[in-house]
Amino acid sequence: MKHFHRRYKRVNKWYQAACFELIEAYVIQTDILGFYYEDAYVRLDEWGLFIIKMGFKFGASGPTWDTKSSREGSCVHDALYWISQQGGFGREGNEHIREQADHLILYLCLTNGMYRWRANLWHKVLRVRGSKAWNKRNHKK
């Protein structure tokens, strides 16, 4: 969590929807256990160690605006949804893993100083509307 803001760069114009790219790998311990997935962008091991590799692109979207308090959470959340979109959590996408991903963004946003009402709103919208993105099968990045 500490120093996350030194690990990315903006890759589009300031007036466009926020899009960032990691300029160095980011590692976080998650509670997502029992899965192994690795590709050019991410690595999640069976013990929940999650590595988001340099070059991964992410950005805040939905019922929020881009601020430093949202970036770490949106990076980790986008990367976990990426794994689901690649089929890394199984054919059905494992809804309980999606729940953990959505809870993790709430935790990261709050620890980065986001107002509680805003983080809770974002979390609630993800829970209601996020299943389409979670279950989408996409093989390009």
N, C-alpha and C positions, 0 to 999 in steps of 0.2 A: 504494500500500500504506500509506504513512504517513498517519495521521489518518483511516483508514477508519471508525473507531469514532465519529466525530463526524458521520457522514453518514446515520445511520439512526435510527429510533425503533421501539420495540416496539409492536405493534398488537393484542396480546391479553393476557390475564391471565398473571401469572407462573407459574401452575401448569398452564397449557395448553402444548401443543407450541409451541415457539418460532416466532414469526412476526414479521418485521420489515419495515419499509417505508423505502426510501431517501427522505431528505428533501432531498437534493441529488444531482445527477448524479455518477456515478463513471466514470472513464476508466482503461483499462488497455490496454497493447499486448500482443497475443497473437501466437502463431505460426500462427493460422488465416488462411490467405491464399487469395485467389481467390474469395471469396464476398462478396456485398453483400446485407444484409438490414436493413430498418428498419421499425419500427412504433411504437406509442405508448410502448413500454417500453424498447426497445433499439435500438442501431444498431451494426452491424458492417460496416466497409468492406473493400474488396479487399486492403488492406495490413495487415489484422489489428488496426486500431484499433477498440477495443470501448468503446462508451459505453452504460452502463446508466442509464436516465433516472430522474429523480425520480418516485416513486410505485410503482416496481417492488417487489413483495413477495417475500420469500424466507425460508428458515429451514432450520436443520439438521434432518435426519431420518435414519432408518436406524440403523446400529450406532454411534451416537455420542450425546453429550449436548451441549447448547448451552453454548459458552464463547466468550469473545472470540477465541480462537485459531481457531475454526471459522467465524466469521461472514463474513469477506471471501471466503474460499474458497467457502462455500455460496452467497453472493450471485452470484458470477461463474459458478459451476457451474450454479445454477438458471437463470440468464439464458441460458446457452448451450444448456441442455436445452430451454428455452422456444423458442428459435429452431428447434431440431429439431422440436419438437412442432407448430410452425406450418408446417413444410415448408421452412424456409429453407435447409436443407442438401441439398435434393433429395428425391426420392421414397423412396429407400432409407435416408436419414438419414446416409449416409457414416460408416461405422464408424471410419475413421481420424480423423475430426473428434471423435467421441465419445472416442476414446483420448486425444486432445489435451486435451479438456475435463476428463477424469478425472485426467490428469497435472497439469493446472493447479491443481486443487483440492489435490492433494498438495503441490505447491510452495507455494501460498499458506498452507496450514495450517502447514507447517513454518516458513516465514518469519515467521509470526505467533506462534511459540513453542509450537506443539502438540508433545507428545511424539512422537518418531519412531514408536514402536510403535503409537500410536493413529492417526496419520496413515496409516501403511502398512496398518493393518487397514481403515480407512475406504476407502482406495483399492482394496484387494483386493475388498471387498464391492461397490463400485461397478462394478468390472470384471466381476464375476460376475452381479450382479443388476440393473444399471442399464439394460440394453438395452430392457426393457419400457417404462420411462419415456422413454427416448430416442426410441423409435419410435412412441410414443403420439401420435395426432393430436388436438390440442385447439385449439379456436378461441375460447376464452374465458379471461379472466384476472380 
